[in-house]
Amino acid sequence: MINVSIVIPHHNGKKLLLDCVDSIYRNITTKDFEIIVVDNMSNDFSADDVKAKFPSINLLKAESNLGYSGGCNFGAKQAKGKYIIFLNNDTFHTKNWVEELVSFLEKNPQVGAAQPKLLNAVNKDTFDYAGGAGGFIDKYCFPFVRGRLFNTLEKDSNQYNNPKKIFWASGAAFIIRRHLLEELNYFDNIYFAYMEEIDLCWRLQSLGWSVWYVPSSLVYHYGKQTIKENSFNSHYFNHRNSWVLFIKNSQSFERGSLILKRYILDEMAAIYSIFTFDFNRLLAIFTSHLWLIYNFRTLYNIRKNNHLRNSAIDSIYENSIAMDYFFKGKKYFSQIID
């Protein structure tokens, strides 16, 4: 019987995938698991090479690049495990990291999903940009994590070594009960890349389940390997998907004032991009706004059909993380939330 299915969406990067799969086999003790690699139209034959070295993996080949959300969905629908772990291909792992996540869910039946402690694969004493010690979100749908606010990364000095309820688990590595994933109808494909896991965790909590951080499970993450840091695509998907998340899930727009404030924050980011000569970000903000206008009807329908939106969730930060960070000088999570 398969207890855990590890789903890895992949697009190019032979060494990354080889190292990732090898690390899984070296650090897992349970035998009741499967590895599913979803190849999103790689052009470097990396997935075939990994299959040749590790013939026991289940290699699925998509006919187009489905992105993170689509690739994960493709793999999850073939999964046999009671639990599904979604894992980036640019991770390596520590002993029993899978078992610690599974054990936590087994002992806590009210928990629907959980993530490990995520540290940077290069600077191993520093929290990872993508997930750190668990994710949170403010009412404008700007995500932030324990261990990282914007570009300020904290050293890991055991300050986040207790399990904690969080708002979202990082897509770099997290576990979810398969029946809940099916009930939620998997990831929303509109995101393609970035923030789809936040949307999933938001919907999960709307069903009454909680999301937790499990520090006894440790994973290292390189990050920014598929979509490069500070590239146009990186900024575009971040800004666009933050708006999608906001429009789809925000409980109230406060008679439109929240939308206006959210737009002003984007304009402030655009002005900051001009002063810092970050023209990739500037163009990405402008392009994301054009996408929102062009897809207005689609977004309207997504919000209208989101029947989970009005469920009470008490862990959304009611201030602006951007204002706290850039104008109030709050650079660390402990200054934001106790």
VEXKOLBA-426871 format. One record per residue: residue number from 1; residue in one letter; x, y, z of N, C-alpha, C in turn. Coordinates in steps of 0.02 Angstrom, whole numbers, plus 50000, padded with zeros to 5 digits. Layout:
N
PT  torro  seti    n_u    n_v    n_w   ca_u   ca_v   ca_w    c_u    c_v    c_w
PT    NUM     A      X      Y      Z      X      Y      Z      X      Y      Z
...
***
This chain:
338
PT  torro  seti    n_u    n_v    n_w   ca_u   ca_v   ca_w    c_u    c_v    c_w
PT      1     M  50042  49940  50000  50000  50000  50000  50044  50063  50000
PT      2     I  50027  50110  49958  50064  50173  49955  50035  50221  50007
PT      3     N  50079  50246  50051  50056  50294  50101  50071  50366  50081
PT      4     V  50128  50377  50046  50149  50444  50027  50167  50446  49953
PT      5     S  50139  50494  49917  50158  50508  49848  50195  50574  49846
PT      6     I  50256  50574  49820  50296  50635  49814  50294  50658  49741
PT      7     V  50263  50715  49729  50252  50740  49662  50301  50797  49649
PT      8     I  50341  50790  49596  50392  50840  49579  50379  50868  49509
PT      9     P  50353  50929  49502  50348  50959  49436  50417  50980  49413
PT     10     H  50431  50970  49348  50500  50980  49325  50501  51012  49256
PT     11     H  50546  51061  49247  50558  51090  49181  50632  51107  49176
PT     12     N  50670  51063  49144  50742  51072  49133  50782  51072  49198
PT     13     G  50845  51055  49192  50890  51054  49249  50905  50983  49272
PT     14     K  50948  50949  49233  50963  50879  49246  50994  50868  49315
PT     15     K  51045  50908  49332  51080  50897  49395  51033  50910  49454
PT     16     L  50991  50962  49449  50945  50977  49503  50900  50917  49517
PT     17     L  50871  50890  49465  50823  50835  49473  50859  50771  49497
PT     18     L  50917  50757  49469  50955  50699  49491  50972  50703  49565
PT     19     D  50996  50761  49586  51015  50770  49656  50954  50766  49701
PT     20     C  50898  50795  49678  50836  50795  49718  50812  50723  49730
PT     21     V  50806  50684  49676  50780  50616  49682  50828  50573  49723
PT     22     D  50893  50580  49711  50942  50543  49749  50936  50560  49824
PT     23     S  50926  50624  49840  50919  50645  49909  50857  50615  49942
PT     24     I  50803  50609  49904  50742  50578  49931  50757  50506  49952
PT     25     Y  50787  50468  49907  50800  50398  49922  50849  50389  49980
PT     26     R  50896  50435  49987  50945  50429  50041  50918  50449  50109
PT     27     N  50863  50486  50111  50840  50514  50174  50770  50492  50195
PT     28     I  50744  50443  50161  50678  50417  50179  50686  50345  50203
PT     29     T  50650  50327  50256  50655  50259  50283  50593  50217  50269
PT     30     T  50536  50250  50261  50475  50212  50244  50481  50182  50174
PT     31     K  50450  50125  50165  50450  50094  50098  50384  50105  50062
PT     32     D  50336  50135  50098  50269  50144  50069  50263  50212  50036
PT     33     F  50305  50223  49985  50302  50288  49951  50316  50278  49877
PT     34     E  50297  50329  49839  50311  50332  49768  50335  50402  49750
PT     35     I  50376  50406  49698  50399  50471  49672  50370  50479  49602
PT     36     I  50334  50534  49592  50305  50550  49528  50339  50614  49501
PT     37     V  50373  50608  49445  50404  50666  49413  50361  50686  49353
PT     38     V  50339  50748  49353  50299  50774  49297  50344  50819  49255
PT     39     D  50359  50796  49195  50403  50834  49151  50362  50883  49109
PT     40     N  50372  50947  49124  50336  51001  49089  50373  51021  49025
PT     41     M  50376  50975  48978  50407  50986  48912  50479  51011  48918
PT     42     S  50520  50977  48957  50591  50993  48959  50622  50981  48891
PT     43     N  50672  51020  48874  50706  51011  48809  50778  50988  48818
PT     44     D  50796  50965  48878  50865  50944  48891  50870  50869  48908
PT     45     F  50816  50833  48898  50814  50760  48910  50828  50742  48983
PT     46     S  50822  50791  49027  50839  50780  49097  50794  50728  49130
PT     47     A  50730  50730  49116  50683  50683  49148  50698  50612  49126
PT     48     D  50713  50602  49061  50730  50535  49036  50793  50509  49069
PT     49     D  50843  50552  49079  50905  50531  49111  50893  50511  49183
PT     50     V  50849  50547  49218  50835  50530  49287  50796  50464  49291
PT     51     K  50751  50454  49244  50713  50391  49242  50761  50332  49229
PT     52     A  50812  50343  49188  50860  50290  49174  50900  50272  49236
PT     53     K  50916  50323  49277  50955  50310  49337  50912  50284  49394
PT     54     F  50849  50308  49397  50803  50287  49450  50740  50258  49417
PT     55     P  50743  50197  49393  50687  50169  49354  50623  50160  49394
PT     56     S  50627  50163  49460  50567  50153  49501  50522  50214  49503
PT     57     I  50548  50273  49482  50505  50332  49483  50451  50326  49429
PT     58     N  50396  50359  49440  50342  50363  49391  50351  50428  49352
PT     59     L  50373  50423  49290  50384  50482  49249  50323  50496  49205
PT     60     L  50294  50556  49214  50237  50577  49173  50261  50635  49130
PT     61     K  50241  50634  49066  50262  50686  49020  50201  50726  48997
PT     62     A  50202  50791  49012  50149  50836  48990  50161  50856  48917
PT     63     E  50107  50870  48881  50113  50889  48811  50126  50963  48802
PT     64     S  50125  51000  48857  50142  51071  48856  50169  51088  48926
PT     65     N  50197  51147  48933  50221  51169  48998  50161  51190  49040
PT     66     L  50143  51149  49088  50083  51161  49128  50097  51207  49188
PT     67     G  50160  51227  49197  50177  51267  49255  50176  51225  49319
PT     68     Y  50185  51260  49375  50185  51224  49439  50116  51196  49454
PT     69     S  50065  51237  49448  49997  51215  49467  49974  51158  49423
PT     70     G  49980  51165  49357  49958  51113  49312  49999  51050  49317
PT     71     G  50065  51058  49326  50108  50999  49333  50092  50960  49397
PT     72     C  50081  50997  49452  50063  50964  49514  49996  50928  49508
PT     73     N  49948  50960  49475  49883  50928  49466  49888  50864  49425
PT     74     F  49927  50867  49372  49937  50810  49328  49965  50751  49368
PT     75     G  50015  50765  49409  50046  50713  49449  50000  50688  49504
PT     76     A  49965  50734  49538  49923  50715  49595  49865  50670  49574
PT     77     K  49840  50681  49514  49784  50640  49490  49805  50568  49475
PT     78     Q  49870  50557  49470  49896  50489  49461  49922  50459  49526
PT     79     A  49921  50499  49579  49951  50477  49642  49907  50425  49677
PT     80     K  49939  50381  49714  49905  50327  49750  49908  50335  49825
PT     81     G  49947  50383  49849  49959  50389  49921  49901  50420  49959
PT     82     K  49898  50404  50023  49852  50436  50069  49870  50509  50078
PT     83     Y  49935  50522  50077  49961  50590  50082  50000  50606  50018
PT     84     I  49997  50670  49999  50036  50692  49941  50084  50747  49964
PT     85     I  50147  50739  49945  50197  50791  49956  50213  50823  49889
PT     86     F  50204  50888  49885  50225  50926  49825  50295  50954  49840
PT     87     L  50340  50943  49792  50411  50958  49805  50443  50990  49744
PT     88     N  50479  51044  49755  50518  51074  49701  50578  51031  49684
PT     89     N  50600  51034  49621  50657  50993  49600  50724  51022  49624
PT     90     D  50724  51083  49651  50786  51114  49674  50791  51111  49751
PT     91     T  50773  51053  49778  50778  51043  49850  50822  50983  49866
PT     92     F  50852  50983  49925  50881  50922  49953  50861  50918  50026
PT     93     H  50871  50860  50056  50831  50843  50115  50872  50815  50172
PT     94     T  50842  50810  50229  50875  50781  50288  50839  50717  50308
PT     95     K  50871  50678  50350  50845  50613  50369  50775  50618  50400
PT     96     N  50730  50575  50374  50663  50568  50401  50619  50630  50393
PT     97     W  50635  50674  50346  50594  50733  50337  50523  50714  50316
PT     98     V  50516  50662  50275  50449  50639  50255  50412  50610  50315
PT     99     E  50445  50567  50352  50414  50534  50408  50390  50584  50461
PT    100     E  50427  50638  50471  50408  50689  50520  50343  50724  50499
PT    101     L  50336  50738  50435  50276  50770  50410  50215  50724  50416
PT    102     V  50225  50661  50396  50171  50612  50400  50150  50601  50472
PT    103     S  50198  50594  50516  50184  50583  50587  50144  50641  50617
PT    104     F  50161  50702  50597  50125  50760  50623  50052  50759  50603
PT    105     L  50039  50742  50540  49969  50738  50517  49932  50680  50549
PT    106     E  49967  50625  50560  49936  50567  50592  49916  50583  50664
PT    107     K  49957  50622  50699  49944  50639  50769  49896  50698  50776
PT    108     N  49885  50735  50722  49842  50795  50725  49789  50792  50670
PT    109     P  49735  50757  50683  49685  50744  50631  49649  50806  50606
PT    110     Q  49655  50863  50641  49623  50924  50619  49667  50963  50570
PT    111     V  49730  50941  50561  49777  50976  50517  49770  50948  50446
PT    112     G  49761  50992  50398  49752  50970  50329  49816  50969  50288
PT    113     A  49862  51015  50304  49924  51021  50266  49979  51047  50312
PT    114     A  50042  51035  50293  50098  51057  50334  50160  51064  50291
PT    115     Q  50205  51108  50313  50269  51116  50279  50326  51105  50327
PT    116     P  50385  51085  50301  50445  51080  50343  50477  51148  50355
PT    117     K  50529  51149  50396  50572  51208  50399  50610  51210  50333
PT    118     L  50612  51268  50301  50646  51276  50237  50704  51324  50245
PT    119     L  50765  51298  50236  50825  51339  50238  50855  51344  50169
PT    120     N  50896  51396  50160  50927  51408  50095  50981  51355  50082
PT    121     A  50983  51330  50021  51029  51275  50005  51101  51299  49999
PT    122     V  51112  51363  49988  51180  51390  49983  51204  51416  50051
PT    123     N  51163  51459  50081  51177  51485  50148  51135  51445  50198
PT    124     K  51161  51390  50220  51121  51340  50255  51098  51361  50325
PT    125     D  51124  51416  50350  51102  51440  50415  51050  51496  50408
PT    126     T  51025  51506  50347  50979  51560  50332  50913  51532  50307
PT    127     F  50858  51563  50327  50793  51540  50305  50784  51551  50230
PT    128     D  50746  51506  50200  50735  51509  50128  50685  51563  50110
PT    129     Y  50698  51596  50055  50655  51650  50031  50583  51627  50020
PT    130     A  50575  51567  49993  50510  51544  49970  50464  51519  50026
PT    131     G  50491  51496  50082  50447  51467  50131  50466  51476  50203
PT    132     G  50531  51484  50216  50554  51496  50284  50523  51451  50335
PT    133     A  50494  51482  50386  50462  51445  50441  50386  51452  50438
PT    134     G  50360  51458  50377  50287  51460  50369  50262  51527  50344
PT    135     G  50210  51525  50303  50186  51584  50269  50125  51616  50301
PT    136     F  50121  51683  50293  50064  51723  50315  50044  51770  50258
PT    137     I  49991  51808  50268  49968  51853  50216  49932  51912  50248
PT    138     D  49938  51972  50216  49901  52029  50242  49835  52037  50202
PT    139     K  49795  52085  50221  49728  52090  50192  49729  52114  50120
PT    140     Y  49788  52138  50097  49796  52158  50027  49823  52100  49984
PT    141     C  49831  52043  50016  49857  51982  49983  49930  51988  49964
PT    142     F  49969  52022  50007  50041  52020  50001  50066  51966  50049
PT    143     P  50097  51913  50023  50120  51859  50067  50187  51876  50100
PT    144     F  50199  51847  50158  50263  51853  50192  50273  51790  50233
PT    145     V  50335  51779  50255  50350  51717  50291  50389  51731  50355
PT    146     R  50383  51687  50402  50426  51690  50461  50497  51673  50439
PT    147     G  50541  51719  50452  50610  51710  50431  50629  51751  50370
PT    148     R  50579  51784  50338  50593  51826  50280  50538  51876  50268
PT    149     L  50555  51940  50273  50510  51993  50252  50542  52027  50192
PT    150     F  50509  52023  50134  50535  52049  50072  50606  52022  50062
PT    151     N  50657  52065  50059  50725  52039  50047  50768  52033  50110
PT    152     T  50737  52040  50168  50773  52031  50230  50765  51960  50254
PT    153     L  50820  51922  50251  50820  51852  50271  50851  51844  50340
PT    154     E  50819  51805  50383  50844  51794  50451  50890  51732  50453
PT    155     K  50938  51734  50497  50977  51675  50513  50935  51629  50557
PT    156     D  50945  51564  50548  50910  51516  50589  50948  51506  50654
PT    157     S  50923  51535  50708  50954  51527  50774  50905  51493  50821
PT    158     N  50865  51448  50792  50815  51408  50829  50757  51450  50856
PT    159     Q  50748  51510  50828  50693  51553  50852  50625  51528  50829
PT    160     Y  50624  51484  50778  50561  51457  50753  50562  51381  50758
PT    161     N  50578  51356  50815  50588  51283  50822  50528  51248  50854
PT    162     N  50472  51282  50860  50412  51250  50885  50360  51246  50829
PT    163     P  50322  51191  50826  50268  51187  50776  50220  51246  50785
PT    164     K  50194  51271  50729  50150  51329  50733  50098  51328  50677
PT    165     K  50038  51349  50695  49987  51358  50644  50006  51418  50600
PT    166     I  50001  51409  50534  50020  51461  50486  49962  51472  50438
PT    167     F  49970  51520  50393  49917  51532  50344  49927  51491  50282
PT    168     W  49989  51486  50258  50002  51446  50197  50068  51409  50202
PT    169     A  50068  51351  50170  50128  51310  50166  50161  51319  50099
PT    170     S  50226  51322  50098  50263  51337  50037  50260  51281  49986
PT    171     G  50251  51300  49923  50251  51252  49869  50318  51219  49857
PT    172     A  50371  51246  49888  50436  51214  49882  50435  51144  49912
PT    173     A  50396  51135  49966  50389  51070  49998  50332  51073  50048
PT    174     F  50278  51037  50034  50225  51032  50084  50184  50968  50073
PT    175     I  50151  50947  50126  50112  50886  50126  50038  50904  50135
PT    176     I  49994  50866  50103  49922  50876  50109  49888  50808  50106
PT    177     R  49832  50803  50140  49792  50742  50136  49761  50737  50067
PT    178     R  49768  50680  50035  49745  50675  49966  49670  50687  49959
PT    179     H  49630  50663  50006  49558  50671  49998  49538  50745  50003
PT    180     L  49577  50785  50039  49563  50857  50042  49581  50891  49976
PT    181     L  49637  50871  49948  49657  50898  49883  49603  50884  49830
PT    182     E  49576  50824  49832  49523  50806  49785  49460  50846  49799
PT    183     E  49443  50856  49862  49384  50895  49880  49389  50967  49857
PT    184     L  49451  50993  49859  49464  51062  49837  49472  51068  49761
PT    185     N  49468  51012  49727  49478  51010  49654  49547  51035  49634
PT    186     Y  49596  51017  49675  49667  51027  49659  49685  51102  49657
PT    187     F  49743  51117  49629  49765  51187  49621  49723  51222  49567
PT    188     D  49716  51287  49575  49682  51327  49524  49733  51342  49469
PT    189     N  49720  51319  49409  49769  51326  49354  49779  51398  49330
PT    190     I  49737  51444  49352  49744  51513  49328  49811  51543  49351
PT    191     Y  49840  51516  49405  49901  51546  49432  49963  51528  49391
PT    192     F  49966  51468  49364  50022  51442  49326  50085  51434  49369
PT    193     A  50109  51488  49397  50168  51486  49442  50162  51543  49492
PT    194     Y  50177  51528  49555  50176  51574  49611  50105  51582  49641
PT    195     M  50100  51573  49704  50042  51587  49746  49984  51538  49739
PT    196     E  49992  51488  49696  49939  51438  49692  49932  51399  49757
PT    197     E  49988  51390  49793  49984  51354  49857  49950  51397  49910
PT    198     I  49957  51463  49905  49922  51507  49953  49847  51502  49942
PT    199     D  49827  51504  49879  49756  51496  49862  49729  51429  49888
PT    200     L  49767  51376  49878  49746  51310  49901  49738  51308  49977
PT    201     C  49787  51336  50013  49784  51337  50086  49727  51381  50111
PT    202     W  49713  51435  50076  49657  51479  50093  49592  51439  50089
PT    203     R  49583  51404  50034  49522  51364  50025  49518  51307  50075
PT    204     L  49576  51279  50091  49578  51224  50140  49554  51248  50209
PT    205     Q  49577  51307  50229  49556  51335  50293  49482  51354  50292
PT    206     S  49457  51373  50235  49386  51389  50229  49341  51329  50240
PT    207     L  49370  51269  50232  49333  51207  50247  49340  51186  50320
PT    208     G  49378  51226  50359  49384  51211  50430  49448  51175  50449
PT    209     W  49494  51163  50401  49557  51130  50416  49611  51181  50430
PT    210     S  49664  51160  50464  49718  51206  50479  49782  51186  50442
PT    211     V  49828  51233  50436  49892  51224  50403  49947  51237  50455
PT    212     W  49998  51194  50458  50048  51200  50510  50119  51197  50482
PT    213     Y  50164  51224  50522  50236  51221  50511  50266  51169  50558
PT    214     V  50308  51123  50530  50336  51068  50568  50412  51072  50565
PT    215     P  50444  51103  50615  50517  51114  50612  50559  51051  50620
PT    216     S  50530  50997  50644  50569  50935  50650  50583  50903  50582
PT    217     S  50548  50928  50531  50562  50909  50461  50600  50966  50429
PT    218     L  50657  50950  50398  50701  51003  50371  50718  50989  50298
PT    219     V  50707  51040  50256  50722  51036  50185  50762  51099  50165
PT    220     Y  50811  51089  50121  50850  51145  50094  50826  51160  50022
PT    221     H  50823  51223  50006  50794  51245  49942  50839  51296  49908
PT    222     Y  50856  51284  49845  50896  51333  49807  50853  51393  49787
PT    223     G  50797  51381  49756  50751  51434  49737  50770  51469  49673
PT    224     K  50719  51495  49638  50728  51536  49578  50767  51500  49523
PT    225     Q  50756  51435  49516  50792  51397  49466  50754  51392  49400
PT    226     T  50688  51386  49404  50647  51382  49343  50632  51451  49315
PT    227     I  50606  51495  49359  50596  51565  49341  50647  51606  49379
PT    228     K  50692  51638  49344  50750  51670  49376  50730  51731  49417
PT    229     E  50768  51742  49470  50755  51798  49515  50762  51864  49478
PT    230     N  50716  51910  49493  50714  51978  49465  50704  51979  49389
PT    231     S  50683  51923  49361  50665  51923  49290  50596  51953  49281
PT    232     F  50580  51969  49219  50513  51996  49204  50459  51946  49227
PT    233     N  50468  51882  49210  50417  51831  49227  50408  51825  49302
PT    234     S  50463  51829  49339  50459  51825  49412  50416  51881  49440
PT    235     H  50429  51942  49419  50391  52000  49443  50319  51997  49417
PT    236     Y  50311  51977  49354  50244  51976  49324  50198  51928  49360
PT    237     F  50220  51866  49369  50177  51817  49402  50164  51835  49475
PT    238     N  50213  51865  49508  50202  51886  49577  50149  51940  49583
PT    239     H  50154  51991  49541  50105  52046  49544  50037  52024  49518
PT    240     R  50035  51990  49461  49972  51968  49433  49935  51921  49480
PT    241     N  49972  51871  49507  49940  51820  49547  49919  51846  49616
PT    242     S  49954  51897  49640  49932  51928  49702  49864  51960  49693
PT    243     W  49854  51991  49635  49788  52020  49619  49735  51966  49611
PT    244     V  49752  51911  49577  49705  51856  49569  49683  51829  49637
PT    245     L  49732  51819  49680  49719  51796  49748  49673  51844  49785
PT    246     F  49687  51908  49778  49649  51961  49811  49577  51963  49786
PT    247     I  49568  51963  49721  49501  51967  49692  49461  51904  49706
PT    248     K  49493  51847  49702  49458  51784  49712  49437  51772  49784
PT    249     N  49480  51788  49832  49471  51764  49900  49456  51817  49952
PT    250     S  49470  51880  49938  49459  51931  49990  49386  51931  50012
PT    251     Q  49376  51930  50078  49308  51925  50104  49268  51988  50090
PT    252     S  49301  52046  50093  49266  52109  50083  49313  52159  50050
PT    253     F  49286  52197  50003  49325  52249  49971  49313  52317  50004
PT    254     E  49275  52317  50060  49262  52379  50098  49235  52434  50052
PT    255     R  49183  52415  50015  49150  52461  49968  49198  52490  49917
PT    256     G  49247  52453  49899  49294  52473  49847  49357  52506  49872
PT    257     S  49357  52528  49936  49416  52565  49961  49477  52519  49965
PT    258     L  49465  52455  49980  49521  52408  49985  49554  52398  49916
PT    259     I  49513  52398  49864  49541  52391  49796  49584  52452  49779
PT    260     L  49559  52511  49796  49596  52573  49783  49662  52573  49821
PT    261     K  49660  52555  49884  49722  52553  49924  49771  52502  49895
PT    262     R  49745  52445  49873  49787  52393  49843  49820  52419  49779
PT    263     Y  49782  52456  49739  49809  52485  49677  49863  52538  49693
PT    264     I  49852  52577  49745  49901  52628  49764  49967  52595  49785
PT    265     L  49962  52538  49820  50023  52502  49839  50062  52479  49777
PT    266     D  50026  52458  49725  50059  52439  49663  50092  52499  49630
PT    267     E  50059  52556  49631  50088  52616  49601  50150  52639  49639
PT    268     M  50149  52629  49704  50208  52645  49745  50266  52599  49726
PT    269     A  50250  52536  49714  50301  52488  49692  50329  52507  49624
PT    270     A  50285  52532  49580  50308  52554  49514  50355  52614  49519
PT    271     I  50338  52661  49561  50381  52720  49571  50448  52699  49600
PT    272     Y  50446  52654  49648  50508  52628  49678  50551  52594  49625
PT    273     S  50519  52559  49578  50555  52526  49524  50591  52576  49479
PT    274     I  50560  52633  49468  50592  52685  49427  50654  52712  49462
PT    275     F  50648  52726  49526  50704  52755  49564  50762  52705  49571
PT    276     T  50746  52640  49569  50799  52589  49577  50819  52559  49509
PT    277     F  50793  52588  49455  50809  52566  49387  50790  52492  49377
PT    278     D  50739  52470  49411  50715  52401  49405  50660  52400  49352
PT    279     F  50679  52403  49289  50630  52410  49236  50593  52345  49220
PT    280     N  50623  52288  49239  50586  52225  49233  50524  52225  49277
PT    281     R  50533  52249  49339  50476  52253  49385  50424  52304  49360
PT    282     L  50449  52361  49337  50404  52414  49313  50360  52388  49255
PT    283     L  50392  52356  49207  50355  52328  49150  50307  52273  49173
PT    284     A  50329  52233  49220  50288  52178  49245  50225  52204  49279
PT    285     I  50231  52257  49319  50173  52286  49352  50123  52311  49300
PT    286     F  50149  52348  49251  50106  52375  49198  50071  52319  49159
PT    287     T  50109  52267  49142  50081  52211  49104  50030  52172  49144
PT    288     S  50043  52164  49209  49995  52127  49251  49929  52165  49255
PT    289     H  49932  52232  49257  49871  52272  49259  49832  52265  49193
PT    290     L  49867  52264  49138  49834  52253  49074  49800  52184  49072
PT    291     W  49833  52134  49100  49804  52066  49102  49740  52067  49143
PT    292     L  49740  52102  49199  49681  52106  49243  49623  52138  49206
PT    293     I  49636  52191  49169  49583  52225  49131  49555  52179  49077
PT    294     Y  49600  52147  49041  49580  52104  48985  49540  52044  49010
PT    295     N  49555  52020  49070  49523  51960  49097  49473  51976  49152
PT    296     F  49445  52036  49149  49399  52058  49202  49340  52009  49211
PT    297     R  49310  51988  49156  49252  51944  49161  49270  51876  49191
PT    298     T  49329  51851  49172  49352  51787  49201  49361  51794  49276
PT    299     L  49391  51849  49298  49403  51859  49369  49337  51869  49406
PT    300     Y  49290  51904  49375  49224  51914  49405  49190  51847  49417
PT    301     N  49194  51803  49368  49162  51737  49374  49197  51694  49427
PT    302     I  49263  51700  49430  49300  51661  49480  49279  51682  49551
PT    303     R  49273  51747  49562  49251  51771  49628  49179  51750  49642
PT    304     K  49136  51758  49593  49066  51742  49601  49056  51669  49619
PT    305     N  49096  51626  49589  49088  51553  49599  49128  51526  49658
PT    306     N  49165  51570  49692  49204  51548  49749  49160  51549  49812
PT    307     H  49126  51494  49825  49078  51492  49880  49112  51486  49948
PT    308     L  49178  51475  49949  49214  51470  50013  49238  51538  50038
PT    309     R  49228  51590  49998  49258  51655  50012  49236  51684  50079
PT    310     N  49174  51674  50098  49148  51708  50157  49158  51669  50222
PT    311     S  49194  51613  50218  49209  51576  50279  49259  51615  50322
PT    312     A  49249  51614  50387  49290  51653  50433  49360  51624  50439
PT    313     I  49411  51665  50430  49480  51646  50440  49512  51700  50483
PT    314     D  49542  51680  50539  49565  51729  50588  49639  51745  50584
PT    315     S  49675  51718  50536  49748  51727  50535  49773  51772  50479
PT    316     I  49728  51812  50449  49749  51861  50399  49772  51924  50435
PT    317     Y  49831  51948  50418  49860  52008  50449  49821  52069  50425
PT    318     E  49795  52107  50472  49748  52161  50455  49781  52227  50436
PT    319     N  49847  52229  50437  49883  52289  50415  49918  52275  50349
PT    320     S  49957  52322  50325  49995  52314  50263  50067  52295  50279
PT    321     I  50088  52237  50257  50157  52216  50269  50205  52261  50231
PT    322     A  50185  52287  50173  50228  52332  50135  50239  52397  50172
PT    323     M  50186  52425  50199  50192  52488  50237  50234  52477  50300
PT    324     D  50223  52421  50334  50262  52406  50394  50337  52401  50378
PT    325     Y  50353  52369  50323  50422  52355  50305  50458  52418  50278
PT    326     F  50427  52450  50230  50461  52504  50194  50455  52572  50229
PT    327     F  50402  52583  50268  50392  52649  50298  50398  52649  50374
PT    328     K  50385  52592  50406  50389  52589  50479  50452  52554  50504
PT    329     G  50493  52529  50456  50557  52500  50474  50553  52433  50509
PT    330     K  50498  52397  50501  50490  52331  50532  50518  52279  50484
PT    331     K  50577  52254  50498  50613  52210  50452  50609  52136  50471
PT    332     Y  50583  52121  50531  50582  52052  50554  50512  52032  50576
PT    333     F  50499  51968  50568  50432  51942  50582  50411  51957  50654
PT    334     S  50457  51953  50701  50441  51964  50772  50417  52036  50784
PT    335     Q  50432  52082  50738  50408  52150  50744  50338  52159  50716
PT    336     I  50317  52108  50678  50251  52111  50645  50199  52073  50685
PT    337     I  50214  52010  50700  50168  51967  50736  50207  51933  50792
PT    338     D  50179  51935  50852  50212  51904  50909  50211  51828  50902
***
